[in-house]
Amino acid sequence: MVNYLDLPSTPGVYKFFNEEDKIIYVGKAKNLKRRVSSYFTKTHDSPKTNILVSHIRRLEYICVDTEADALLLENNLIKKYQPRYNILLKDGKTYPWLCITKEDYPRVYKTRVVKRGADYFGPYPSSYTLDLLLTLIQDIFPVRTCRLPITEKSVDENKYKECLQYHIHRCNAPCVGRQSREEYNKMINQIRDIAKGNSHLVTDYLLKQMQELGEQMRFEEAQILKQQYDAILHYQSKTVITTTSDSDIDVFGFDEDEGSAYINILRINNGSVVQGYTIEYKKTLEDETKEEILALAIVELRDKFKSVSSIAIVPFLPDTDIKGVEFIVPQRGDKHTLLQLSQRNVAQYRVDKYKQAERLNPEQRQVRLLTDVQKKLHLETLPRTIDCFDNSNISGSDAVAACVVFKMGKPSKNDYRKYIIKTVEGPDDYASMAEVVRRRYSRFIDESTALPDLILTDGGKGQMEVVRKVVEDELHLKIPIAGMAKNEHHRTNEILIGNPPIVVGMGVKDEVFQFFTRIQDEVHRFAISFHRDKRSKSQTQSELDTIPGIGKMTKQALLQHFKSLKRIKEADIQELMQVVGKSKANIIKDYYKKV
């Protein structure tokens, strides 16, 4: 059964396999999950597509950064594997490359055929993009466009003459010695930098030209350059593809959890990603290092795919030496980009594995999350039950508190409790918190109720200390206490634990931090809702419930008809009589005359 539910919603390429485990289709997607799921969640008008779907038994995918990258990678994989259904649907188009020849005075031009004896950069997803880039390069660097076999010897022999390109200032005529070989090749090296992605040389040139045209009030010409500038920024990225100077490279990504290690391989052939695969190793010994595991995986994966590449890109050096293989840990450039791509794919594999396991056993995710909480907060036991408190009042009026309970990582609403503050006068959050905690856990002791595994306070060190004094000093209980501290913008940015409290090292995107934030949001909602209800009741009580002879049913009838206390007070005797009768209408009018 093909499982498409766990696919990421990112750009990428997917491969469909039949029952013989042979690739039958390769496709690209801006959103992998949405695109792949469309094959299996609707009926297709095309008979060929329906036949394709009927033969799919499993799928693989490779994540990339952009839709353009997916387009290029799809093209490479189709040319390598020639899947049956792609042959029926694809036109076999080859993408353009930028070629720099290996001559004394190299030429720079566009080609769709990659051969030996030159350096190639690309491919580019758009021919227009490459044409534009070539035009801009030639505007900056007057490289030759002729096909003459110019050498230093031919220059010394005065074999050629200047052509029209020299006279219109599009070439410096190196063929007749007007530009030295060193100066010419200095331009070529700068063009190589641009082709490798350092396009700031082109964009800087365009910006300068636009500014000059703007100063001259030539806005239409400046707008044309602006369009060229935007096109270069939009299309110049080539994260999936490298140059063809390294014909074969193996790229290895590594990720791990407590029980397993995951290793991804990306195989690069002629500068293009042609294969991606991830394996999982179950850890059996506690003293196995990641360097040892990576070494084992590299040997196995190279043997599996019969790799003979002499370069292996790795996130760290493995505990092995392979004859004829150079291990590289890149820090920048194209090779580092490829390593990041492999790392992203191996991380996605691990996420997919968790999702699949959690779908089969929904409680597994909660146990994993709580285990992470236990580990990060250094708790002695798994926090199966978590109590979280919050206060709510307006200048001390209608002061209330609330406690929400999470069991096995999920809200247990039957255990939620509301508290009306009884012993505190004025807005004193610390005293209110102490009262509620004391009342709750004193009752737990009296009724022999199971205590929580963790208490979470909506506040920092001050709230934690108030709770600690009640729990430990007064009630002599041993319950871990954590706090959620806010920054100057009143946003929670730290989790605290212990006595004295210390900050737990985690970012705001950490799963544990987000879990605690979810609990905090829930207790806020519950406390504010309770406070709003109580405030509303107290406001209506101050007017109607104090009038002698006006009972609950009468009050309901008045509010239902008049909608507000103000309208009841302003109503004349006839309106009131229509709702509650003559006797009660007179009581109400007499009351408001005295007030």
VEXDREN-2710 file (C-alpha; in Angstrom, 1 decimal):
% VEXDREN-2710
k/r/px/py/pz
1/MET/0.0/0.0/0.0
2/VAL/1.4/3.4/-1.0
3/ASN/1.6/5.8/1.9
4/TYR/1.4/9.4/0.8
5/LEU/0.0/10.9/4.0
6/ASP/3.5/11.4/5.5
7/LEU/5.0/13.3/2.6
8/PRO/6.2/16.8/3.3
9/SER/4.5/19.8/1.8
10/THR/7.8/21.0/0.1
11/PRO/9.1/21.1/-3.4
12/GLY/10.6/17.8/-4.6
13/VAL/10.7/14.9/-7.0
14/TYR/8.8/11.6/-6.5
15/LYS/9.5/8.2/-8.0
16/PHE/6.8/5.5/-8.5
17/PHE/7.8/1.8/-8.4
18/ASN/5.9/-1.3/-9.7
19/GLU/5.6/-4.7/-8.1
20/GLU/9.0/-5.6/-9.7
21/ASP/10.5/-2.6/-7.8
22/LYS/11.3/-0.9/-11.1
23/ILE/10.8/2.9/-11.5
24/ILE/7.8/3.4/-13.8
25/TYR/7.3/7.2/-13.3
26/VAL/9.2/10.2/-12.2
27/GLY/7.4/13.5/-11.4
28/LYS/8.1/16.9/-9.9
29/ALA/6.0/18.8/-7.4
30/LYS/5.8/22.2/-5.9
31/ASN/4.0/20.5/-2.9
32/LEU/4.9/16.8/-2.7
33/LYS/2.1/15.8/-0.4
34/ARG/-0.6/17.5/-2.4
35/ARG/0.7/16.4/-5.8
36/VAL/1.3/12.7/-4.9
37/SER/-2.0/12.4/-3.0
38/SER/-3.9/13.6/-6.1
39/TYR/-3.0/10.3/-7.9
40/PHE/-4.9/8.3/-5.2
41/THR/-7.7/10.4/-4.1
42/LYS/-9.6/11.1/-7.4
43/THR/-10.6/9.4/-10.6
44/HIS/-8.5/10.5/-13.6
45/ASP/-9.8/11.3/-17.1
46/SER/-6.6/10.0/-18.8
47/PRO/-6.6/6.2/-19.2
48/LYS/-2.8/6.2/-19.1
49/THR/-2.8/7.8/-15.7
50/ASN/-5.3/5.3/-14.4
51/ILE/-3.1/2.5/-15.7
52/LEU/-0.1/4.1/-14.1
53/VAL/-1.8/4.3/-10.7
54/SER/-2.9/0.7/-10.9
55/HIS/0.8/-0.4/-11.2
56/ILE/2.2/1.7/-8.3
57/ARG/3.3/-0.3/-5.3
58/ARG/5.7/2.1/-3.5
59/LEU/7.2/5.5/-3.8
60/GLU/10.4/7.4/-3.0
61/TYR/11.0/11.1/-3.0
62/ILE/13.8/13.7/-2.8
63/CYS/13.2/17.1/-1.2
64/VAL/14.7/20.2/-2.9
65/ASP/14.5/24.0/-2.2
66/THR/12.6/25.4/-5.1
67/GLU/10.2/24.3/-7.9
68/ALA/12.9/25.1/-10.5
69/ASP/15.2/22.7/-8.7
70/ALA/12.5/20.0/-8.9
71/LEU/12.2/20.6/-12.6
72/LEU/15.9/20.1/-13.2
73/LEU/16.1/17.1/-11.0
74/GLU/13.1/15.5/-12.7
75/ASN/14.8/15.9/-16.0
76/ASN/18.0/14.3/-14.8
77/LEU/16.2/11.3/-13.3
78/ILE/14.1/10.8/-16.4
79/LYS/17.1/10.8/-18.6
80/LYS/18.9/8.3/-16.3
81/TYR/16.1/5.8/-15.7
82/GLN/13.8/6.4/-18.7
83/PRO/10.7/5.2/-16.9
84/ARG/8.0/3.7/-19.0
85/TYR/5.2/6.2/-18.4
86/ASN/7.5/9.2/-18.6
87/ILE/8.6/8.0/-22.1
88/LEU/4.9/8.2/-23.1
89/LEU/4.4/11.6/-21.6
90/LYS/7.8/13.5/-21.9
91/ASP/9.4/15.1/-25.0
92/GLY/12.9/14.4/-23.8
93/LYS/13.9/18.1/-23.8
94/THR/17.4/18.9/-22.7
95/TYR/18.1/21.9/-20.6
96/PRO/20.7/24.6/-21.6
97/TRP/24.1/24.9/-20.0
98/LEU/26.7/27.6/-19.9
99/CYS/29.9/26.3/-21.5
100/ILE/33.4/27.8/-20.9
101/THR/36.0/26.1/-23.2
102/LYS/39.4/25.1/-22.2
103/GLU/41.5/27.1/-24.7
104/ASP/44.3/29.7/-24.4
105/TYR/41.5/32.3/-24.9
106/PRO/38.3/30.5/-23.8
107/ARG/34.9/31.0/-25.4
108/VAL/31.7/31.4/-23.4
109/TYR/28.4/30.2/-25.0
110/LYS/25.1/28.4/-24.5
111/THR/24.8/24.7/-25.4
112/ARG/22.4/21.8/-24.8
113/VAL/25.1/19.1/-25.4
114/VAL/27.6/18.3/-22.6
115/LYS/31.0/17.0/-23.9
116/ARG/34.5/16.5/-22.5
117/GLY/37.1/19.2/-22.8
118/ALA/35.1/22.1/-21.3
119/ASP/33.6/23.4/-18.1
120/TYR/29.7/23.4/-17.9
121/PHE/27.5/25.3/-15.5
122/GLY/23.8/24.6/-15.1
123/PRO/21.6/23.4/-16.4
124/TYR/19.2/26.3/-16.4
125/PRO/15.4/25.9/-16.1
126/SER/14.9/28.6/-18.7
127/SER/16.7/29.3/-22.0
128/TYR/15.7/33.0/-21.6
129/THR/17.5/33.1/-18.3
130/LEU/20.7/31.9/-19.8
131/ASP/20.5/34.2/-22.8
132/LEU/19.9/37.1/-20.5
133/LEU/22.9/36.1/-18.3
134/LEU/25.1/35.7/-21.4
135/THR/24.1/39.2/-22.7
136/LEU/24.8/40.8/-19.4
137/ILE/28.2/39.0/-19.0
138/GLN/29.2/40.2/-22.5
139/ASP/28.2/43.7/-21.6
140/ILE/30.5/43.6/-18.6
141/PHE/33.3/41.4/-20.0
142/PRO/34.1/41.8/-23.7
143/VAL/34.9/38.1/-24.3
144/ARG/35.3/36.9/-27.9
145/THR/32.4/35.4/-29.7
146/CYS/34.3/34.0/-32.7
147/ARG/35.3/30.4/-33.1
148/LEU/38.8/31.0/-34.3
149/PRO/41.4/28.6/-32.7
150/ILE/43.4/31.5/-31.1
151/THR/46.6/30.5/-29.4
152/GLU/49.6/32.5/-28.2
153/LYS/51.5/31.2/-31.2
154/SER/48.8/32.4/-33.7
155/VAL/48.9/35.8/-32.0
156/ASP/52.7/36.0/-32.3
157/GLU/52.4/35.1/-36.0
158/ASN/49.8/37.8/-36.7
159/LYS/47.6/35.2/-38.2
160/TYR/44.3/37.1/-37.7
161/LYS/42.9/40.7/-37.9
162/GLU/40.5/42.7/-35.8
163/CYS/36.8/42.0/-36.6
164/LEU/33.7/44.2/-36.2
165/GLN/33.3/43.1/-32.6
166/TYR/36.5/45.0/-31.7
167/HIS/35.4/48.2/-33.6
168/ILE/32.0/48.3/-31.8
169/HIS/33.8/47.7/-28.4
170/ARG/32.4/44.2/-27.8
171/CYS/35.8/42.5/-27.8
172/ASN/39.3/43.7/-27.0
173/ALA/40.9/41.7/-29.9
174/PRO/43.1/39.3/-28.0
175/CYS/43.6/37.6/-31.5
176/VAL/46.0/40.4/-32.5
177/GLY/47.6/40.9/-29.0
178/ARG/45.6/44.0/-28.0
179/GLN/44.7/42.1/-24.8
180/SER/47.1/39.7/-23.0
181/ARG/46.3/36.1/-22.2
182/GLU/46.6/36.9/-18.5
183/GLU/44.1/39.8/-18.7
184/TYR/41.7/37.8/-20.8
185/ASN/41.7/34.9/-18.4
186/LYS/41.2/37.2/-15.5
187/MET/37.8/38.0/-17.1
188/ILE/37.1/34.3/-17.6
189/ASN/37.7/33.6/-13.9
190/GLN/35.2/36.3/-13.0
191/ILE/32.7/34.8/-15.3
192/ARG/33.2/31.4/-13.6
193/ASP/32.4/33.1/-10.3
194/ILE/29.2/34.4/-11.7
195/ALA/28.3/31.0/-13.2
196/LYS/28.9/29.4/-9.8
197/GLY/26.2/31.7/-8.3
198/ASN/28.2/34.8/-7.3
199/SER/25.8/36.9/-9.5
200/HIS/26.3/40.1/-7.4
201/LEU/28.8/41.2/-10.1
202/VAL/25.9/41.2/-12.6
203/THR/23.4/42.7/-10.3
204/ASP/25.8/45.4/-9.1
205/TYR/26.4/46.4/-12.7
206/LEU/22.6/46.5/-13.4
207/LEU/21.9/48.7/-10.3
208/LYS/24.6/51.1/-11.3
209/GLN/23.2/51.3/-14.9
210/MET/19.7/51.8/-13.5
211/GLN/20.8/54.7/-11.3
212/GLU/22.6/56.4/-14.2
213/LEU/19.6/56.0/-16.5
214/GLY/17.3/57.4/-13.7
215/GLU/19.5/60.4/-13.2
216/GLN/19.3/61.0/-17.0
217/MET/15.4/60.7/-16.8
218/ARG/15.6/57.7/-19.2
219/PHE/13.0/55.7/-17.2
220/GLU/11.8/53.4/-19.9
221/GLU/15.4/52.0/-20.4
222/ALA/15.8/51.8/-16.7
223/GLN/12.6/49.7/-16.4
224/ILE/14.0/47.2/-19.0
225/LEU/17.2/46.8/-16.9
226/LYS/14.9/46.4/-13.8
227/GLN/13.2/43.5/-15.4
228/GLN/16.5/41.9/-16.3
229/TYR/17.7/42.5/-12.7
230/ASP/14.6/40.8/-11.2
231/ALA/14.9/37.9/-13.7
232/ILE/18.5/37.2/-12.6
233/LEU/17.6/37.2/-8.9
234/HIS/14.6/34.9/-9.6
235/TYR/16.3/32.3/-11.7
236/GLN/20.0/32.3/-10.8
237/SER/19.7/29.7/-7.9
238/LYS/20.9/26.2/-8.7
239/THR/20.9/24.4/-5.4
240/VAL/20.4/20.9/-6.8
241/ILE/22.9/21.1/-9.6
242/THR/26.7/21.7/-9.4
243/THR/29.3/22.1/-12.1
244/THR/30.4/19.1/-14.1
245/SER/34.0/19.4/-13.1
246/ASP/33.4/16.7/-10.4
247/SER/31.9/13.9/-12.5
248/ASP/31.0/11.6/-9.7
249/ILE/30.4/12.5/-6.0
250/ASP/28.7/10.6/-3.2
251/VAL/27.0/12.9/-0.6
252/PHE/26.1/11.5/2.8
253/GLY/23.7/13.0/5.4
254/PHE/23.4/11.7/9.0
255/ASP/20.7/11.9/11.7
256/GLU/20.0/9.9/14.8
257/ASP/17.7/9.4/17.8
258/GLU/18.1/7.2/20.9
259/GLY/17.4/3.9/19.1
260/SER/18.5/4.4/15.5
261/ALA/20.8/6.2/13.1
262/TYR/19.7/7.3/9.6
263/ILE/22.1/7.8/6.7
264/ASN/21.2/9.3/3.3
265/ILE/23.1/9.1/0.1
266/LEU/22.8/11.5/-2.8
267/ARG/24.6/10.3/-5.9
268/ILE/26.0/13.0/-8.2
269/ASN/26.8/12.2/-11.8
270/ASN/28.1/14.8/-14.2
271/GLY/27.1/17.5/-11.8
272/SER/23.5/16.4/-11.3
273/VAL/21.7/14.6/-8.5
274/VAL/20.6/11.2/-10.0
275/GLN/19.8/9.2/-7.0
276/GLY/18.7/9.5/-3.3
277/TYR/18.3/6.8/-0.8
278/THR/18.1/6.5/3.1
279/ILE/18.9/3.5/5.3
280/GLU/18.3/3.0/9.0
281/TYR/20.6/1.3/11.5
282/LYS/19.3/0.0/14.8
283/LYS/21.8/0.8/17.6
284/THR/22.8/-2.3/19.6
285/LEU/25.7/-1.1/21.7
286/GLU/25.7/2.0/23.9
287/ASP/29.3/2.8/23.0
288/GLU/28.8/2.9/19.2
289/THR/29.9/6.3/17.9
290/LYS/28.3/8.2/15.1
291/GLU/31.7/8.1/13.3
292/GLU/31.7/4.3/13.4
293/ILE/28.0/4.1/12.2
294/LEU/28.6/6.5/9.3
295/ALA/31.7/4.5/8.2
296/LEU/29.6/1.3/8.2
297/ALA/26.8/2.9/6.2
298/ILE/29.2/4.5/3.7
299/VAL/30.7/1.0/2.9
300/GLU/27.3/-0.6/2.6
301/LEU/25.7/2.2/0.5
302/ARG/28.7/2.4/-1.9
303/ASP/28.5/-1.4/-2.3
304/LYS/24.8/-1.3/-2.8
305/PHE/25.0/1.2/-5.7
306/LYS/28.4/0.0/-7.0
307/SER/29.8/3.4/-6.5
308/VAL/33.4/4.1/-7.7
309/SER/33.4/7.9/-7.0
310/SER/36.6/9.2/-5.6
311/ILE/35.0/12.0/-3.6
312/ALA/32.6/11.6/-0.6
313/ILE/31.0/14.6/1.0
314/VAL/30.2/14.0/4.7
315/PRO/28.9/16.0/7.7
316/PHE/31.9/14.8/9.7
317/LEU/34.8/12.5/9.1
318/PRO/33.9/8.8/9.4
319/ASP/36.0/6.3/11.4
320/THR/37.4/4.6/8.2
321/ASP/39.7/5.1/5.3
322/ILE/38.7/3.9/1.8
323/LYS/41.5/3.5/-0.7
324/GLY/41.1/6.1/-3.5
325/VAL/38.3/8.0/-1.7
326/GLU/38.7/11.6/-0.4
327/PHE/36.4/12.6/2.4
328/ILE/35.4/16.2/2.4
329/VAL/33.5/18.2/5.1
330/PRO/32.6/21.3/3.2
331/GLN/31.9/24.6/5.0
332/ARG/30.6/26.7/2.0
333/GLY/30.0/26.5/-1.7
334/ASP/28.2/24.0/-4.0
335/LYS/29.4/21.0/-2.0
336/HIS/28.1/22.4/1.2
337/THR/24.7/23.1/-0.5
338/LEU/24.6/19.4/-1.6
339/LEU/25.4/18.3/2.0
340/GLN/22.6/20.5/3.3
341/LEU/20.2/18.9/0.8
342/SER/21.3/15.4/1.9
343/GLN/20.9/16.4/5.6
344/ARG/17.4/17.7/4.9
345/ASN/16.4/14.5/3.2
346/VAL/17.6/12.2/6.0
347/ALA/15.9/14.4/8.6
348/GLN/12.6/14.2/6.6
349/TYR/13.0/10.4/6.5
350/ARG/13.2/10.3/10.3
351/VAL/10.1/12.5/10.6
352/ASP/8.2/10.2/8.2
353/LYS/9.2/7.2/10.3
354/TYR/7.8/8.9/13.5
355/LYS/4.6/9.9/11.7
356/GLN/4.0/6.4/10.4
357/ALA/4.6/4.9/13.8
358/GLU/2.4/7.4/15.5
359/ARG/-0.4/6.7/13.1
360/LEU/-0.3/3.0/13.9
361/ASN/0.0/3.8/17.6
362/PRO/-1.4/7.3/18.5
363/GLU/-0.2/7.1/22.1
364/GLN/3.4/6.7/20.9
365/ARG/3.7/10.4/20.0
366/GLN/2.5/11.5/23.4
367/VAL/4.9/9.1/25.2
368/ARG/7.8/10.4/23.0
369/LEU/6.8/14.0/23.8
370/LEU/6.5/13.4/27.5
371/THR/9.8/11.5/27.5
372/ASP/11.4/14.6/25.9
373/VAL/9.8/16.8/28.6
374/GLN/11.2/14.4/31.3
375/LYS/14.7/14.5/29.7
376/LYS/14.8/18.3/29.2
377/LEU/13.5/19.1/32.7
378/HIS/15.5/16.3/34.4
379/LEU/12.4/14.9/36.0
380/GLU/12.6/11.6/38.0
381/THR/9.4/10.3/36.5
382/LEU/7.4/10.7/33.2
383/PRO/5.1/13.7/33.6
384/ARG/1.9/11.8/32.9
385/THR/-0.3/14.4/34.8
386/ILE/0.5/18.1/34.6
387/ASP/-1.4/20.8/36.5
388/CYS/-1.2/24.4/35.3
389/PHE/-2.6/27.4/37.2
390/ASP/-3.6/31.0/36.2
391/ASN/-5.2/34.0/37.9
392/SER/-7.6/36.5/36.4
393/ASN/-9.0/39.7/37.8
394/ILE/-9.5/43.4/36.9
395/SER/-7.9/45.7/39.5
396/GLY/-8.7/43.0/42.1
397/SER/-12.4/42.8/41.4
398/ASP/-14.1/39.4/40.7
399/ALA/-10.8/37.7/41.3
400/VAL/-10.7/34.0/40.2
401/ALA/-8.2/31.3/39.4
402/ALA/-8.3/28.2/37.2
403/CYS/-6.4/24.9/36.9
404/VAL/-6.2/22.9/33.8
405/VAL/-5.0/19.3/33.8
406/PHE/-3.1/17.5/31.0
407/LYS/-2.9/13.7/31.1
408/MET/-0.6/11.9/28.8
409/GLY/-0.1/15.1/26.9
410/LYS/-3.8/15.7/26.3
411/PRO/-6.2/18.1/28.0
412/SER/-8.4/16.2/30.6
413/LYS/-11.4/18.6/30.8
414/ASN/-13.2/16.6/33.4
415/ASP/-10.4/17.5/35.8
416/TYR/-10.4/21.2/35.1
417/ARG/-11.3/23.3/38.2
418/LYS/-12.4/26.9/38.7
419/TYR/-11.7/28.8/42.0
420/ILE/-13.2/32.0/43.4
421/ILE/-10.6/33.8/45.4
422/LYS/-11.9/34.1/49.0
423/THR/-9.1/35.3/51.3
424/VAL/-7.3/37.9/49.2
425/GLU/-8.3/41.6/49.0
426/GLY/-7.1/43.6/46.0
427/PRO/-5.0/42.6/43.0
428/ASP/-2.4/40.3/44.6
429/ASP/-1.6/37.5/42.1
430/TYR/1.0/35.9/44.4
431/ALA/-1.4/35.6/47.4
432/SER/-4.2/34.4/45.0
433/MET/-1.9/31.7/43.6
434/ALA/-0.9/30.6/47.1
435/GLU/-4.6/30.3/48.2
436/VAL/-5.6/28.2/45.2
437/VAL/-2.6/25.8/45.4
438/ARG/-3.2/25.4/49.1
439/ARG/-6.9/24.6/48.7
440/ARG/-6.3/22.2/45.8
441/TYR/-3.6/20.0/47.2
442/SER/-4.9/20.1/50.8
443/ARG/-8.0/18.5/49.4
444/PHE/-5.9/16.0/47.5
445/ILE/-4.2/15.0/50.8
446/ASP/-7.5/14.7/52.6
447/GLU/-9.2/12.6/49.9
448/SER/-6.0/10.6/49.1
449/THR/-6.2/11.8/45.5
450/ALA/-3.2/11.1/43.2
451/LEU/-0.9/14.1/42.9
452/PRO/0.3/15.5/39.6
453/ASP/3.8/14.7/38.2
454/LEU/4.5/18.3/37.4
455/ILE/3.1/21.7/38.4
456/LEU/3.3/24.4/35.7
457/THR/2.9/28.1/36.7
458/ASP/2.0/30.9/34.3
459/GLY/4.8/33.0/35.5
460/GLY/8.5/33.1/36.3
461/LYS/10.6/32.9/39.5
462/GLY/8.1/34.8/41.7
463/GLN/5.1/32.5/40.9
464/MET/7.3/29.4/41.2
465/GLU/8.5/30.4/44.7
466/VAL/5.0/31.1/45.9
467/VAL/3.9/27.6/44.7
468/ARG/7.0/26.0/46.2
469/LYS/6.5/27.5/49.6
470/VAL/2.9/26.1/49.7
471/VAL/3.7/22.7/48.2
472/GLU/7.0/22.0/50.0
473/ASP/7.1/24.1/53.1
474/GLU/3.5/24.0/54.2
475/LEU/2.1/20.7/52.7
476/HIS/5.4/18.8/52.7
477/LEU/4.8/17.5/49.2
478/LYS/7.5/16.7/46.6
479/ILE/6.2/17.8/43.2
480/PRO/8.5/19.3/40.5
481/ILE/7.5/22.9/39.7
482/ALA/8.2/24.6/36.3
483/GLY/7.5/28.2/35.3
484/MET/6.9/30.0/32.0
485/ALA/8.7/33.4/32.1
486/LYS/7.8/36.3/29.8
487/ASN/10.0/38.9/28.2
488/GLU/9.4/42.7/28.1
489/HIS/6.9/42.2/25.3
490/HIS/4.8/39.9/27.6
491/ARG/5.6/36.9/25.5
492/THR/6.7/33.6/27.0
493/ASN/10.3/33.1/26.0
494/GLU/11.8/30.8/28.7
495/ILE/11.0/27.6/30.6
496/LEU/12.3/27.5/34.2
497/ILE/12.8/24.5/36.5
498/GLY/14.3/23.7/39.9
499/ASN/15.1/25.6/43.1
500/PRO/16.7/28.0/42.6
501/PRO/15.0/28.2/39.1
502/ILE/17.3/27.7/36.1
503/VAL/16.5/28.2/32.4
504/VAL/15.9/25.1/30.4
505/GLY/17.9/25.3/27.2
506/MET/15.4/25.2/24.3
507/GLY/14.2/27.4/21.5
508/VAL/10.7/28.7/21.0
509/LYS/10.3/26.3/18.0
510/ASP/11.2/23.3/20.2
511/GLU/8.4/20.7/20.5
512/VAL/8.5/20.8/24.3
513/PHE/8.3/24.6/24.4
514/GLN/5.3/24.6/22.0
515/PHE/3.7/21.9/24.2
516/PHE/4.0/24.1/27.3
517/THR/2.8/27.1/25.3
518/ARG/-0.3/25.1/24.3
519/ILE/-1.0/24.3/28.0
520/GLN/-0.5/28.0/28.9
521/ASP/-2.9/29.1/26.2
522/GLU/-5.5/26.6/27.5
523/VAL/-5.3/27.8/31.1
524/HIS/-5.5/31.4/29.9
525/ARG/-8.7/30.6/27.9
526/PHE/-10.3/28.7/30.8
527/ALA/-9.4/31.4/33.5
528/ILE/-10.5/34.3/31.3
529/SER/-13.8/32.6/30.4
530/PHE/-14.6/31.9/34.0
531/HIS/-13.7/35.5/35.0
532/ARG/-15.9/36.9/32.2
533/ASP/-18.9/34.8/33.3
534/LYS/-18.5/35.8/37.0
535/ARG/-18.1/39.5/36.1
536/SER/-21.2/39.4/33.9
537/LYS/-23.2/37.8/36.7
538/SER/-22.1/40.3/39.3
539/GLN/-22.9/43.2/37.0
540/THR/-26.5/42.0/36.5
541/GLN/-26.9/41.1/40.2
542/SER/-26.1/44.7/41.3
543/GLU/-29.2/46.0/39.7
544/LEU/-32.0/43.4/39.5
545/ASP/-31.2/40.9/42.2
546/THR/-31.3/43.5/44.9
547/ILE/-34.9/44.7/44.1
548/PRO/-37.3/43.1/46.6
549/GLY/-40.1/41.1/44.9
550/ILE/-38.1/40.5/41.6
551/GLY/-37.3/36.9/41.3
552/LYS/-35.2/34.9/38.8
553/MET/-38.0/34.3/36.2
554/THR/-38.9/38.0/36.2
555/LYS/-35.3/39.0/35.8
556/GLN/-35.0/36.6/32.8
557/ALA/-38.1/38.0/31.2
558/LEU/-36.9/41.6/31.6
559/LEU/-33.4/40.9/30.2
560/GLN/-34.8/38.9/27.3
561/HIS/-37.2/41.7/26.3
562/PHE/-35.1/44.8/27.0
563/LYS/-31.6/43.3/26.3
564/SER/-29.9/45.6/28.8
565/LEU/-30.2/47.1/32.3
566/LYS/-30.0/50.6/30.9
567/ARG/-33.2/50.0/28.8
568/ILE/-35.0/48.5/31.8
569/LYS/-34.2/51.6/33.8
570/GLU/-35.3/54.0/31.1
571/ALA/-38.5/52.1/30.2
572/ASP/-41.9/53.7/31.1
573/ILE/-44.5/52.0/33.2
574/GLN/-46.6/50.8/30.2
575/GLU/-43.6/48.9/28.7
576/LEU/-42.8/47.3/32.0
577/MET/-46.4/46.3/32.6
578/GLN/-46.5/44.5/29.2
579/VAL/-43.6/42.3/30.3
580/VAL/-44.0/41.7/34.0
581/GLY/-47.5/43.0/34.9
582/LYS/-48.7/46.1/36.8
583/SER/-47.6/45.1/40.3
584/LYS/-44.0/44.3/39.5
585/ALA/-43.7/47.2/37.1
586/ASN/-44.6/49.6/39.9
587/ILE/-42.0/47.9/42.2
588/ILE/-39.3/48.4/39.5
589/LYS/-40.2/52.0/38.8
590/ASP/-40.3/52.8/42.6
591/TYR/-36.9/51.2/43.1
592/TYR/-35.2/53.3/40.4
593/LYS/-36.8/56.5/41.7
594/LYS/-35.1/55.9/45.0
595/VAL/-31.7/55.0/43.5
END
